[in-house]
Amino acid sequence: MGLNHSRKLVSLRNSQRIQLRFAEDSPVAHHQQTIDTLLQLMQQRLMVQHDVARWKWNQNSPIDVPQREQELLAQLRQQAVTYDLEPDVASAFFQWQIDAGKLIQIADFQNWQKQGVQSFDNVPSLNLTVRPLLNKLSTELLSVLAELTPFLDCLTVQQLLQSRTQIILRGDGIDQTVRRVALAPLNAVKATACQDSEFDGMSKNSTNPIECPITKTYTLTKETRCELISWKRSIR
């Protein structure tokens, strides 16, 4: 009786290990890992905006610097080709990351004005420290974005993106508005293809990977853009 019970336990544990291994190797698990990485990088980029804001506050510099912004987007468009990512996709994605970052900076400026803050000590150099860090994060974001883009219109991927966002894309200054702006280019893709059943039995190393069509121009609705303009005006 004891021996049979022990054998059943061993069999159950082996079955659980197999199921766990299958889950870890499944496309859904792989996509979640990719989504988590993307969201973590987005979160880190947003957190760096506080240092950007402190430097600008000390230097009495404007938050919005259109020329610098366009130069950055042009560089990212060039880098996107290296990752087989369409330049328009990269440009649209980072434009919204920049806008989300501005919202954090604006909120910081408002708080410091209310508090009567004059300046900050020991602020990292924008050119020597902060921008190199942002460049590093941008390169990593391009790589992950290129990996995830072909699957963004998959229903399962969109559902994972929404659920993981609430867990990962959090932190000082990241409110619902900032979150919505940062996610705008990812949410703009209509999730109609790749139902859950299409993932069954397929691994990320499959010789027949899932190919999902995607609107890679990231055309955003007029309503979405107007919301961003409204958000900016409401907090200025």
Steps between C-alpha positions, in 0.01 A plus 500: 500500500781739594702404190206557268435836662864600451487396135187709447672802655803455276276465197305811597817703552639389163173596334510842667860551386404415142205738510715775649770443236237513226355820644844661518572406138157596366454798267274668755773479766756628252280794402440584866874507558544732202213723614639513853840603368348771280290640785795492741711699255216747445466537876873562542493763227213679670677496836806667345275794408520622859876553458437673167248728671741582788775593256264720296368661819851589615592635156169681455458309174167433328346154517412498133801512266360420152831509313666255739191279484507484120871424498443214743214356295713519185778304673253238619358462150849422374569255782168322442623360169772310687229307684284442191248738648318745276616858570141624520425247773803603703431871451135470606584289804769735628296811425245379751771403750636853472152644552447281807834617635400862450189444709717379788731799463207743492354345814840533672526867400154568636579334833829687537334830420243439774774398743715801413802285409793713383742234378623147560841377613691211346293482185646264235636670188251487214769455236747282691269274698130524421503499121744207474266305728200596287688398185575161653136449594392607150726242339360227724145617431557482124617141529201387708252701295627334182442160658148579618369706208401207270270371773341821626169436328467159665216499749701306759789745475271801541337341804841427651609855428202645685531271802878530538488878461307538824772306682819631339438849362485668840711742699540859611311720255359216291130561537219375278551787255873437457433129467241553227729729303797261521284207387320692223702362204472144631127523570430656160535161333167326452511157663312269266748237383667210680235364732615307806449164327760592240768494770422145609785258459735754340827605658713805446760274335250353255608475139157641408470814711174690519492782252250770590417784261532840663432857406851626547427866432355535851229731372346652810149635511432871510319445829812345659721789393244754618492329839876545533472869410221538754706325768794730436287812517325387817826466693679810380 
